């Protein structure tokens, strides 16, 4: 866009932009619901920022037609003046709302001219408190009453942000409907974002996985940026603190970079692919936090912070892109999802960059392509977190299975596969807690008679095979809920619960004795052994494991002394059977 200096009022200069030629025709307002002002706009640049409305109003010939993209002047350091002619053909006054749908603008002075004179002045911009604005709206909006005839709108725009100027004259009903649609879309976006935030925070608290915390911070940073950029925050959250509007947006973007870089490092396991990339990502996160702090304490201004956050964000993506590509080539689903999210985000970021640089015409979709792209990216990364949750659960299940296997190994006799002393103890404690006068538990201590001669004669292989066979035969005599355990050597234990009386316990003991009396075939050898059984009953003979074991052991020893191959009960008195 061409810029030239013009002499005005005693040597002062105004910079007029645009082409020479006749001014555009005035726009008709009457009968129109929405009227875009840009076709009627002429422009005058004020690089020295030294002119007032009265001076500029007297110099319509100094304005020129803007070139380039309609409604978008891009980044400009100077103040600009915009002028547009309107005509009301109806006899009655026309009530309209002038809206500039770009909330980041800092200050806009709206002057209404009639016959070259300023008849009204209203101030718009995000530097105003909500109570100071002509309308407490998301965008910069002011009501105008236009009498029949010709009018001029004169706008003075000063901003550190890009000079994006989608200016529309709307009826009150149209303004309300348009803002309702925009805020509905914004509400849906932020509603989805809040659900994602709750998901990530709850998983962070439950799983103690820092990646979910990083995602939550990343999401908060993006939400804060969009709350400020689209005017939702100044309208609803901090209407009386306009200074936040100049600070919150870049700080939100910095927070997103500070969390996003280590998030990518962790989810892609960048260190495994490139330790240098991992260090760079962590360094960029630290740099983003330093810039954050410098902005908060006032060392860095808005534009410097905006430049640095853009540089850090782009650099982080360039660093992690080769890592993601390497993971995708290996067929990793996580990296593929991240890459898909980046592609969509890149489209949105390019659209936003084009808008801020004056290369894209502002409109609903061009202004919302970035938040939609961000939400797609956040959704993609939410899918990555879902895969991470699945992996965490699989790892937890595997660890649980391994722990269970270790526990079973510690509680199992290696030779016979029966529970050992430790395994018996847990079952016995549970059985005793369930015992009662009508639900008795019997504990049998069994010792083989004649095992040592067999072992000495045929060797340990036959002896081991015989012990396995004895365990299987004992287990075959029991109900499904009963237990056979091996204490070591040729000693076994049988635990039976739910017995009605002591006679039932004696019957089971005799059944075990008879089962072992039959010959065995062990490792090809014909073997004969006997069994001596001592038992005790809970709660009749004791109500704890120690007492029952002692009495069963004493009964078994008494059975050995009495001639072996018999069943003896241990209690206050012992009866042979």
TAMO-V838858 format. One record per helix or strand of 2 or more residues. SS is the DSSP state (@ for helix, = for strand). FROM is the first residue (numbers start at 1). LEN is the number of residues. If there is no record, write none. Layout:
BEGIN
ss=SS from=FROM len=LEN
ss=SS from=FROM len=LEN
END
This chain:
BEGIN
ss== from=3 len=6
ss== from=12 len=6
ss== from=27 len=2
ss== from=34 len=3
ss=@ from=38 len=3
ss== from=41 len=6
ss=@ from=53 len=5
ss=@ from=60 len=3
ss== from=64 len=2
ss== from=79 len=10
ss== from=94 len=7
ss== from=107 len=8
ss== from=117 len=8
ss=@ from=130 len=3
ss== from=140 len=7
ss== from=149 len=10
ss== from=167 len=4
ss=@ from=172 len=36
ss=@ from=210 len=20
ss=@ from=232 len=6
ss=@ from=243 len=25
ss=@ from=270 len=4
ss=@ from=275 len=22
ss=@ from=302 len=28
ss=@ from=333 len=24
ss=@ from=364 len=47
ss=@ from=421 len=14
ss== from=439 len=11
ss=@ from=451 len=8
ss=@ from=460 len=17
ss== from=483 len=6
ss== from=491 len=9
ss=@ from=502 len=16
ss== from=520 len=3
ss== from=525 len=3
ss== from=530 len=9
ss=@ from=545 len=17
ss== from=567 len=3
END
